[in-house]
């Protein structure tokens, strides 16, 4: 992931075969890249207006 501090922009390439989640937190000035689970939930949790954690709840299809 490339972060341009001067322009406050983030860039990340598309990854074939993957679902990528990019979380940009303008309050803390941080960016985080995470791969989404194949089946389930990728949850972004916040606390007091700031990103707190990324939770992954994976399940299996029948």
C-alpha positions as CSV (number, residue, x, y, z in Angstrom):
1,X,0.0,0.0,0.0
2,X,1.3,3.4,-0.9
3,X,0.5,6.4,1.2
4,X,1.1,9.9,-0.1
5,X,1.5,12.2,2.9
6,X,1.5,15.4,0.9
7,X,-1.8,14.7,-0.8
8,X,-3.3,12.5,2.0
9,X,-4.1,9.7,-0.5
10,X,-3.8,5.9,-0.3
11,X,-3.4,3.6,-3.3
12,X,-3.4,-0.2,-3.4
13,X,-3.4,-2.5,-6.4
14,X,-6.2,-4.9,-7.2
15,X,-5.2,-8.4,-6.3
16,X,-6.7,-11.0,-8.6
17,X,-8.7,-13.6,-6.7
18,X,-8.8,-11.7,-3.4
19,X,-11.3,-9.4,-1.7
20,X,-9.3,-6.7,0.0
21,X,-10.7,-4.2,2.6
22,X,-9.0,-0.9,3.0
23,X,-9.8,1.1,6.1
24,X,-8.8,4.7,6.1
25,X,-9.0,6.5,9.4
26,X,-8.7,10.2,9.0
27,X,-9.0,10.8,12.7
28,X,-5.9,8.9,13.6
29,X,-4.2,9.4,10.2
30,X,-3.8,5.6,9.6
31,X,-4.7,3.2,6.9
32,X,-5.0,-0.6,7.2
33,X,-5.3,-3.3,4.6
34,X,-7.1,-6.6,5.4
35,X,-8.2,-9.6,3.4
36,X,-11.9,-10.3,3.7
37,X,-12.9,-13.9,4.8
38,X,-14.1,-16.2,2.0
39,X,-17.5,-16.9,3.7
40,X,-18.6,-14.7,6.6
41,X,-18.2,-11.2,7.9
42,X,-15.4,-8.7,8.0
43,X,-16.5,-6.2,10.7
44,X,-14.9,-2.8,11.3
45,X,-15.3,-1.7,14.9
46,X,-15.0,1.9,16.1
47,X,-14.8,3.4,19.5
48,X,-15.2,7.1,20.2
49,X,-15.1,7.9,16.5
50,X,-11.8,6.1,15.8
51,X,-11.1,2.7,14.3
52,X,-10.7,0.2,17.1
53,X,-10.3,-3.3,15.4
54,X,-11.2,-5.5,12.5
55,X,-13.1,-8.7,13.4
56,X,-13.3,-11.7,11.1
57,X,-16.3,-14.1,11.5
58,X,-15.8,-17.0,9.1
59,X,-18.4,-19.6,8.4
60,X,-18.8,-22.5,6.0
61,X,-21.4,-23.0,3.3
62,X,-23.3,-26.3,3.1
